Amino acid sequence: MNTPHVVVVMGVAGTGKTTIGPLLAARLGVPYAEGDDFHPPANIAKMSAGTPLTDADRGPWLDAIGDWARGRAGLGGVVSCSALKRSYRDRLRAAAPGVVFVHLTGDRALIEDRMSHRKGHFMPTALLDSQFATLQPLQADEAGAGVDVSGSPEEITERAAAALDSLPEPIQ
């Protein structure tokens, strides 16, 4: 990989996007952006209250992430974003055509256990079912790779970096 990818670390809540994202960015030598920081306050209030976001709620959030990704084209970067639906990923690709996805995947029981041990995060475990119900995994025609979240953060990061190494050069 000569030109750094702009990578979206995606998956349901609790898969480790906020843990793996910065580790992967450091491994690749590019900046990291926390996807949750792009949410407007109304979205955070809704999720904190246990209410799933609607597609309309997610629109401005996805656009802000897409703008960041477009600004990193040719430079590389890593951003976390659940990107649960194909339409969300299409919206990100429309803003930043060269973006690739690392889909963090895992057993629901493992993810729920990890979520139950998090401190200070606005996403309650109660929303995990809605996350899995919404999830549309990466399709064969989408640039990216699935990475299992079992093991240590370092092991997951190495698997993600290896998966990215096998991808074609990004579109500029």
Contacts in CASP RR format, 6 or more apart in sequence:
PFRMAT RR
TARGET T0000
AUTHOR 0000-0000-0000
METHOD contacts of the structure
MODEL  1
MNTPHVVVVMGVAGTGKTTIGPLLAARLGVPYAEGDDFHPPANIAKMSAG
TPLTDADRGPWLDAIGDWARGRAGLGGVVSCSALKRSYRDRLRAAAPGVV
FVHLTGDRALIEDRMSHRKGHFMPTALLDSQFATLQPLQADEAGAGVDVS
GSPEEITERAAAALDSLPEPIQ
1 164 0 8 1.000
1 165 0 8 1.000
1 167 0 8 1.000
1 169 0 8 1.000
2 169 0 8 1.000
3 74 0 8 1.000
3 76 0 8 1.000
3 169 0 8 1.000
3 170 0 8 1.000
3 172 0 8 1.000
4 28 0 8 1.000
4 29 0 8 1.000
4 30 0 8 1.000
4 74 0 8 1.000
4 75 0 8 1.000
4 76 0 8 1.000
4 77 0 8 1.000
4 170 0 8 1.000
5 28 0 8 1.000
5 76 0 8 1.000
5 77 0 8 1.000
5 98 0 8 1.000
5 99 0 8 1.000
5 100 0 8 1.000
5 164 0 8 1.000
5 167 0 8 1.000
5 170 0 8 1.000
6 69 0 8 1.000
6 72 0 8 1.000
6 73 0 8 1.000
6 74 0 8 1.000
6 75 0 8 1.000
6 76 0 8 1.000
6 77 0 8 1.000
6 78 0 8 1.000
6 79 0 8 1.000
6 96 0 8 1.000
6 98 0 8 1.000
6 99 0 8 1.000
6 100 0 8 1.000
6 170 0 8 1.000
7 24 0 8 1.000
7 28 0 8 1.000
7 76 0 8 1.000
7 77 0 8 1.000
7 78 0 8 1.000
7 79 0 8 1.000
7 99 0 8 1.000
7 100 0 8 1.000
7 101 0 8 1.000
7 102 0 8 1.000
7 164 0 8 1.000
8 65 0 8 1.000
8 69 0 8 1.000
8 78 0 8 1.000
8 79 0 8 1.000
8 80 0 8 1.000
8 81 0 8 1.000
8 83 0 8 1.000
8 89 0 8 1.000
8 92 0 8 1.000
8 99 0 8 1.000
8 100 0 8 1.000
8 101 0 8 1.000
8 102 0 8 1.000
9 17 0 8 1.000
9 20 0 8 1.000
9 21 0 8 1.000
9 24 0 8 1.000
9 78 0 8 1.000
9 79 0 8 1.000
9 80 0 8 1.000
9 81 0 8 1.000
9 101 0 8 1.000
9 102 0 8 1.000
9 104 0 8 1.000
9 160 0 8 1.000
10 17 0 8 1.000
10 80 0 8 1.000
10 81 0 8 1.000
10 82 0 8 1.000
10 83 0 8 1.000
10 84 0 8 1.000
10 89 0 8 1.000
10 101 0 8 1.000
10 102 0 8 1.000
10 103 0 8 1.000
10 104 0 8 1.000
11 17 0 8 1.000
11 82 0 8 1.000
11 83 0 8 1.000
11 84 0 8 1.000
11 103 0 8 1.000
11 104 0 8 1.000
11 105 0 8 1.000
11 135 0 8 1.000
12 82 0 8 1.000
12 84 0 8 1.000
12 111 0 8 1.000
12 128 0 8 1.000
12 131 0 8 1.000
12 132 0 8 1.000
12 135 0 8 1.000
13 82 0 8 1.000
13 111 0 8 1.000
13 115 0 8 1.000
13 123 0 8 1.000
13 127 0 8 1.000
13 128 0 8 1.000
13 131 0 8 1.000
14 111 0 8 1.000
14 114 0 8 1.000
14 115 0 8 1.000
14 118 0 8 1.000
14 123 0 8 1.000
14 128 0 8 1.000
15 104 0 8 1.000
15 105 0 8 1.000
15 106 0 8 1.000
15 111 0 8 1.000
15 114 0 8 1.000
15 149 0 8 1.000
16 104 0 8 1.000
16 114 0 8 1.000
16 149 0 8 1.000
16 153 0 8 1.000
16 156 0 8 1.000
17 35 0 8 1.000
17 80 0 8 1.000
17 81 0 8 1.000
17 82 0 8 1.000
17 104 0 8 1.000
18 34 0 8 1.000
18 36 0 8 1.000
18 80 0 8 1.000
19 153 0 8 1.000
20 102 0 8 1.000
20 104 0 8 1.000
20 149 0 8 1.000
20 153 0 8 1.000
20 156 0 8 1.000
20 157 0 8 1.000
20 160 0 8 1.000
21 32 0 8 1.000
21 78 0 8 1.000
21 80 0 8 1.000
21 157 0 8 1.000
22 32 0 8 1.000
22 78 0 8 1.000
23 153 0 8 1.000
23 154 0 8 1.000
23 157 0 8 1.000
24 32 0 8 1.000
24 78 0 8 1.000
24 102 0 8 1.000
24 157 0 8 1.000
24 160 0 8 1.000
24 161 0 8 1.000
25 31 0 8 1.000
25 32 0 8 1.000
25 77 0 8 1.000
25 78 0 8 1.000
26 32 0 8 1.000
27 157 0 8 1.000
27 158 0 8 1.000
27 161 0 8 1.000
28 76 0 8 1.000
28 77 0 8 1.000
28 78 0 8 1.000
28 161 0 8 1.000
28 164 0 8 1.000
30 72 0 8 1.000
30 75 0 8 1.000
30 76 0 8 1.000
30 77 0 8 1.000
30 78 0 8 1.000
31 72 0 8 1.000
31 76 0 8 1.000
31 77 0 8 1.000
31 78 0 8 1.000
32 77 0 8 1.000
32 78 0 8 1.000
32 79 0 8 1.000
32 80 0 8 1.000
33 65 0 8 1.000
33 68 0 8 1.000
33 77 0 8 1.000
33 78 0 8 1.000
33 79 0 8 1.000
33 80 0 8 1.000
34 79 0 8 1.000
34 80 0 8 1.000
35 61 0 8 1.000
35 65 0 8 1.000
35 79 0 8 1.000
35 80 0 8 1.000
35 81 0 8 1.000
36 44 0 8 1.000
36 80 0 8 1.000
36 122 0 8 1.000
38 61 0 8 1.000
38 64 0 8 1.000
38 65 0 8 1.000
38 68 0 8 1.000
38 81 0 8 1.000
39 61 0 8 1.000
40 60 0 8 1.000
40 61 0 8 1.000
42 57 0 8 1.000
43 53 0 8 1.000
43 57 0 8 1.000
43 58 0 8 1.000
43 61 0 8 1.000
44 122 0 8 1.000
46 52 0 8 1.000
46 53 0 8 1.000
46 57 0 8 1.000
47 53 0 8 1.000
47 122 0 8 1.000
47 123 0 8 1.000
47 124 0 8 1.000
47 127 0 8 1.000
48 122 0 8 1.000
48 124 0 8 1.000
50 124 0 8 1.000
50 126 0 8 1.000
50 127 0 8 1.000
52 127 0 8 1.000
52 130 0 8 1.000
52 134 0 8 1.000
55 85 0 8 1.000
55 87 0 8 1.000
58 88 0 8 1.000
59 91 0 8 1.000
62 81 0 8 1.000
62 88 0 8 1.000
62 91 0 8 1.000
62 92 0 8 1.000
63 91 0 8 1.000
63 95 0 8 1.000
65 79 0 8 1.000
65 81 0 8 1.000
65 92 0 8 1.000
66 91 0 8 1.000
66 92 0 8 1.000
66 95 0 8 1.000
66 96 0 8 1.000
66 99 0 8 1.000
67 95 0 8 1.000
68 79 0 8 1.000
69 77 0 8 1.000
69 79 0 8 1.000
69 92 0 8 1.000
69 95 0 8 1.000
69 96 0 8 1.000
69 99 0 8 1.000
70 95 0 8 1.000
70 96 0 8 1.000
71 96 0 8 1.000
72 96 0 8 1.000
73 96 0 8 1.000
73 97 0 8 1.000
73 98 0 8 1.000
73 170 0 8 1.000
73 172 0 8 1.000
74 170 0 8 1.000
74 172 0 8 1.000
81 88 0 8 1.000
81 92 0 8 1.000
82 88 0 8 1.000
82 131 0 8 1.000
83 89 0 8 1.000
83 92 0 8 1.000
83 101 0 8 1.000
84 131 0 8 1.000
84 134 0 8 1.000
84 135 0 8 1.000
84 136 0 8 1.000
85 134 0 8 1.000
85 135 0 8 1.000
85 136 0 8 1.000
86 136 0 8 1.000
86 139 0 8 1.000
86 142 0 8 1.000
89 101 0 8 1.000
89 138 0 8 1.000
89 142 0 8 1.000
92 99 0 8 1.000
93 99 0 8 1.000
97 171 0 8 1.000
98 143 0 8 1.000
98 170 0 8 1.000
98 171 0 8 1.000
98 172 0 8 1.000
99 143 0 8 1.000
99 170 0 8 1.000
100 143 0 8 1.000
100 144 0 8 1.000
100 164 0 8 1.000
100 167 0 8 1.000
100 170 0 8 1.000
101 138 0 8 1.000
101 142 0 8 1.000
101 143 0 8 1.000
101 144 0 8 1.000
101 145 0 8 1.000
102 144 0 8 1.000
102 145 0 8 1.000
102 146 0 8 1.000
102 147 0 8 1.000
102 160 0 8 1.000
102 163 0 8 1.000
102 164 0 8 1.000
103 137 0 8 1.000
103 138 0 8 1.000
103 144 0 8 1.000
103 145 0 8 1.000
103 146 0 8 1.000
103 147 0 8 1.000
104 146 0 8 1.000
104 147 0 8 1.000
104 149 0 8 1.000
104 156 0 8 1.000
105 137 0 8 1.000
105 146 0 8 1.000
105 147 0 8 1.000
105 148 0 8 1.000
105 149 0 8 1.000
106 148 0 8 1.000
106 149 0 8 1.000
106 150 0 8 1.000
107 150 0 8 1.000
108 128 0 8 1.000
108 132 0 8 1.000
110 149 0 8 1.000
110 150 0 8 1.000
111 128 0 8 1.000
111 149 0 8 1.000
112 125 0 8 1.000
112 128 0 8 1.000
115 121 0 8 1.000
115 123 0 8 1.000
115 125 0 8 1.000
115 128 0 8 1.000
116 125 0 8 1.000
138 144 0 8 1.000
138 145 0 8 1.000
138 146 0 8 1.000
143 167 0 8 1.000
143 168 0 8 1.000
144 163 0 8 1.000
144 164 0 8 1.000
144 167 0 8 1.000
145 160 0 8 1.000
145 163 0 8 1.000
145 164 0 8 1.000
145 166 0 8 1.000
145 167 0 8 1.000
146 163 0 8 1.000
147 156 0 8 1.000
147 159 0 8 1.000
147 160 0 8 1.000
147 163 0 8 1.000
148 156 0 8 1.000
148 159 0 8 1.000
149 156 0 8 1.000
150 156 0 8 1.000
END
